[in-house]
Amino acid sequence: MKLTFVHTFIFVLALSVISGSCDDGFSVYDPNYEPSQPQPVINNITPVDGYLAGVDSVIITGQNFAADIDSLIVNFGGSPGIIHSATNTELIVRPGTIWGENLEVRVAIRGHDFFNDSYQYTLFQPFGVYPGLLAEDEPSAPVAVDDQNNIYSIITSNSVTRYRRIAPDGTITTDDTQSPADGGPIPNTMRFTSYSSLIAGPGGQLLMAQQSLQAIFQKTFGDGLREGIWAVSSTSSLDIRDMVFDDNGYLWVVGINSDDIHRFDVASKAETKFPFEGQLSSVAYNNTNSELFVGGVVDSATTIWKFSIDGSGNIGTGELYFDFEEHYSGSISSMIFASNGELLITTGPEESGVEKPSIVRIFPSGRHEELYEGMIKAGAYSITWRDDNLAVVAVQGTETSINFLDMYDRTRSGIFGF
């Protein structure tokens, strides 16, 4: 298109205005601009070998941070962290929820145009389906673990419900799966297809209880035989909910409709009963102080009680340890101690319309909190340890499954960095 005189005039005038604006200092570009904050620098992140995604805290040390938490952003591989405290040289941050190796960690400060230079850090998956199992493999009993870190439960897989053992490498062995000699259907010699309690006893023997009965059953995995009776309580109304071994050769048993805490001698099967009124759903043993803990509904409130065990294996008057109902919804379905004295509590299967944490942690100081908030499936009802940093958790609800729980280091005291 041919430019007229008017077009040419307008173009020259516009160019003059732009040039004049630069000369007069009205440009958005300032060659003398300097950021109000120096560039942040990450020198180190502790623990140095990586930590858990979305869990507790890591410590970031470096330079040119800020003491004002609201002016800081910390990002792990694209997922924001939650800053708990900050100084110019140290940040305590809950990592982002993405896990993986060598994630880029970025620190930004308001008033600065750039993140820190590249710094990589590894975050591990804190909770997931147990190795060897599929998400659709559904447990119908709590999980037991033996001294070889094999786990046991009754699991429905491909519509077949059987006792199954999962080795640490994920290898699955199924009890009672051999076809009969005549080629007929696989027999089901299981007494029940679900139990309220399942633990590994002496010699690898499995002990289990069905919550509507007063009997304790036993089974040797792999024998293909129906469970036998290990012991029967003399309290006919007892509905057993949970059991635990102590270090003195006793099995402690709790349940409902009994108003007793029951103790069985492992060698003789003799039963001793200690009066305690309550509808008890869980029992745990703390071997550090030789103490017994029971949880359930006592005096119309969901609470946890502590008993000292004397040299003769007897318990006296208990004391209230934690008022669960005052702080949380749900039930006390299982309890287990970490070696630092921390008590972990599962709150039972999912309940429609009930908001509750899946697992609660109670510290020896009395401080308590939801464990791994937002990182654990809802409906945890069973928890047990392997002998390393892993716990095994059974979940019942929309995602019924058996899962691993990485505690990173269960001997540590509280949140890392505090």
N, C-alpha and C positions, 0 to 999 in steps of 0.2 A: 504494500500500500504506500502511495506517495505521500510524504509528510508535507502539510501546508505550513505556512509561516506560523500560524497559531499553535500547531502541534509542536513545532520546533521550539517556540518560545516557552511553552509550558514545560517541556523536557529540560531545557537549560535552567529554568527557574527552580524546578524540583532538585536538580543536581546541586545547584548553589545552596539550597536550604539544607540539604544533607551535609554538604561539605562544611557549611557554616556551623551546623550543630556539633560536628566533631571538634571543630576549632574552638567552639564556645563551651565545651565540656558537658554537653547534654547527651552524649552517647551512653548506652548501657555498658559498654566496654570501658574498663578502667585499667590501663596498663600498670598502674601503681597499686592495684588492689592486693591486699594481703589478708588471708583468713584470720579470724579472731582467735582461733585455737590451732596449735601445732598438730601435725598429723599423729593420730594414735599409733602406738607400737605394741605388739604382743611379743613378749619374750618367752613366756612359758604358760602351759595349762596343766594343772594338777587335778587328778592323777595323770602322770605323764604317758601311760600306756593306753589311755582311753577310758571312757566311763559309759554310763547308761543313758540312752536317749530319754528325754522328758522326765528325769528322775533327780531328786535331791539337788545337789549343787556341785559345780566345779569351781576351781580358783584360777582366774586369769590374772597373771602378773605382767606388768609392762610399764609403759610411759605415756604421758599426755592423755590420761583418761580424765574423768571429772567426778567430783563428789556428789553432784546432783544426778540422781538416778533418772529423773524425767528427761534429762538432756542426752541420755545415752541410748544406743541401740546395739544389741549384740545378736548376731545371726549365725546359725550353724547349718551350713549346707542348704540355705534357703528357708530354714525354719527359725523363727525368732525365739530367743531365750528369755527367761524371766530374771531380772536383776534383783537380787536380794539386798546387796549392799555395794557401795562403791567408794573408792578414793582415787586420787590421781594416779596411783600405781597398782591398785588391786581391785578386781571385780569378783564378787561371788554370785554365780549365775546358775539357775536351773537351765540345763541344755534344751535345745529344741527337740521336737518329737521325731525327727527324721534320723534313722540310723544308717551307718555305713562307714567304710574306711576312708580316711583322708578327706573328710569334709572341710570345705573352706569356712573358716571362722572370720567374721568381719565385725569390727567395732567402729561405730560412727558416732560423732559428737556434733550436736547442733552448733552451727557457726563454722564448721569445717566442710570443705567441698569433697573430701576424699575419705575412703575407708583406710584402714591399716593395710600394709603390704600383705601379700598372701601368707596365711598360716593355716596348716592343715591339722585336723584332729579327728580321732576315731570315736564314734558312738556306737554302742552295742544295743541289740534288741533286748529290752528288759523282760518281755513276756510274750509267749507264743505257744503254738501247738507243740506238744512234746515230740522230740525226734522219733521217727518211725511210725507215728500215728497220723491219721488224717483228721481234718476238722470234723468230719462226719462220724468218726468213731466215738460212740457215746458211752460213758461209764454209768453204771447203775449201782456203784458202791464207792466208798472212799478209796483212796490210794494208799497202799502199803509199800515200804521200801526195805530191802534186806541189807546185810552188811557188805554186799558186792555192788550196791547201787542199782540192782534190778528193781523195777517197780511192778506192782501187781494191782489188778482191779478186775472187776467183771465188766467187760466191754462188749457192746453190740457193734459188730462190724459186718457189713454186707448182710444185714438182717439176721445174723447168727450171734447169740449171746453166750459167751464163754469166759472162763477165767483166762486171762492173758498176762504174760510176763514180757516186759520190754527191757532189754539190756541197755546199758549206757550208750552203745553204738547204734541203737535204734532197732536192733533185731527183735522181732516179735515171735514168741512161742505161745501156742495155744494149748490149753489142757483139754483132754477128752475130745479129740478130733479124729481119732482112728475109726474107720468104717468097720462094722462088724464083719465076721467071716462070711456071712451069707450075702454080703453086698447090700444089705438093707440100709435104711436111713441111719444117720449118726444118732446114737442114743444121747439123751440128756439126763445125766445122773446128778445134776445140781439140785440141791435141796430147795434153794431159793435163787431167784435171779437178781435180787438186790439185797443189800445189807446196810445197816446204819453205821457199822464200825467194821474196819478191816485193818489188822496190824500183823506185822511179821514177828513171830515169836522165836523161841530158842530152836536151834537146828534148822532154821528156814521154814518152820511150820507156820502156816497162816491161821490166825484166830479171827473169828468174825461173829457178829451179833446181829440178830434180826430184831428190829425195834419193838415188835409186838410180843416178844418172848423173853423169858427170864434165863434162857440158856445161852451158853457160849459154845460155838462150834469150832472144829479144827479141820484142816485139810493140808495134805502135802501136795504141793503143786506138781502136776505131771502124772499123778497116779491114776487119773481117770475115774476116781471113786467119789461117791457122794460124801459130803461132809459128815464127820462123826461128832459126837458130843464131847466137849472138853470138860465142862463143868456146868452145874445148874444151881442157881441161887435158891435158897430156902424161902425167899420172899416171892410168893407166887404172883403178886401183883406187879412185880418189877418189869418195866419195859426198858430194856437196855438201849442207851443212846451212844455211849462212848467208853473206850478203855485205853489204859496206858500202863506200860511197865515202869517200875522204878529200878533203882540200882541194888535193891536188897532182896530180890527174888519174889517180889509181889506184883500182882496185876490188880490195878485199881479200876473199878467199874462204877459208872453213874447212869442214872436213867430217871424215868418219871414213875409216879405212883408207888414210891418206896419210902421216902423220907429217911433214907440212909445213904451213906457212902460205903460201898462194898469193896472188900479187899480179899483177894484169893491168893493163897500160897501156891506158887508155880509148881513146886515139887509134889505137894500133897493134895492140891486142889481144895484145901480147907478154906471155908469162908468166914470172915470176920466182918461185922457191921458196926459202923459208927454213926450215931444219930445225927441227922442234919436235915431239917425240913426245907424242901424245895423241889422244884421240877427241873432236874439238871440235864443239860444237853451236851456238856463237854467237860473233859478233864485233861489236865496237862501236868507234867512233872518237871521241876527245875532241879537238875542234878547238882548245880553249883551250891545250893543251900539246903538240899534235901527237903524241898517244899512241894506240896500238892496244891494245885489250883483247880477249882471247879467253877463252871459258869452255867447260868440258866436263870429261871425265874424264882426268886427268893423274896418272900414278903411282897408279892405282886409286882416286883420290879426286876428287870433283867440286869444282873450284876455278876461280878466275879469275886470269889472268896479265896483266901489263902490259908493253908494249914501247914504247920511245921510237923515233920515226921521225926519222931524220937528214935533212939538207938534200938528200940524193940519193934520198930515199924508201925507204931501207933500214932494217931493224930489226936490233938486236943481240940480246944475251942478255936474256931476259925475267926478271921477278921476280914472285914470288907476291904478288897483290894482296888476295885474300880467299879464305879456306877456307870455301866454301859448305857443304860436307857436314858440317863441324863443328857448324853451327848450324841447318841446315834440311834437310827432306826435299824430294824432287822433283828435277827437272833444271834446267839453265840453257838455256831454249829461246830466249830473246831478251834483248838488253840495249840500253839507250839512256841517253844522258846528258842531264841537265838542265843549263841554263847556269850553275848554281851549283856544278857538279861532282858533283852527286848522281847515282849510278848506279841505275837501275831495272832489275829483273830479273824476267821472268816465269818461272814454275816448271813450265810445261808442262800438257798436258791433265789432266783429272781422272783419278785412279787409284783403283780400288776398294780400300778399306781403308787408304789412305794419307792421313794428316792433314798438310796443308802449307799455307802461305800462298799466295795466288794471285800476289801481286807483293811482292818484297822491295826495300827501299831501302837503299843503302849510302852513307853520307856520306863526304866526303873525309877526315874525322878517323878513319875506321874504324868509327864507330858504325853500327849497323844495326838494322833493325826491319821488321816487316810493314807494308806500305803500306795505310793506310785499313782497319785491322782490322775485320772484320765488315761492311764496306760494299761489297766487291767480290765479284763472282761467282767461284766456284771454276773453275779450269781455264784461266787466262790463258796463252796460248802465243805471242802476238805483240803488240808495242807499238811505236808510232811517234808522232812529234810532228806536229801542225799547227804553224803559226808563231805561234800565240797560246798561251793557257794550257791548251789542251785536248790530251790525248793520245788516241790511238785504240787500242783493245785488242780483240783477237780471243780468244774463249773457246771451248773445246771440252770438253763434258761434258754434264751434265743440262740446262744452259741454253746450248747452243751459240749464239753470236751475236756481232755486232760492236757494240762499246760505246764511249761517250765516257767519258773520265776527266778530271774537272775538277781541275787542279792549283792553281787559284786564282791563284798567281803562282809560276811555276817558277824565277824568279830569286832568290827569297828564300832565306835560309840557315837550313835546319832548321825546326823546329816554330815556329809563330808564338808570340811571347811568350817565347821562351827565347834 
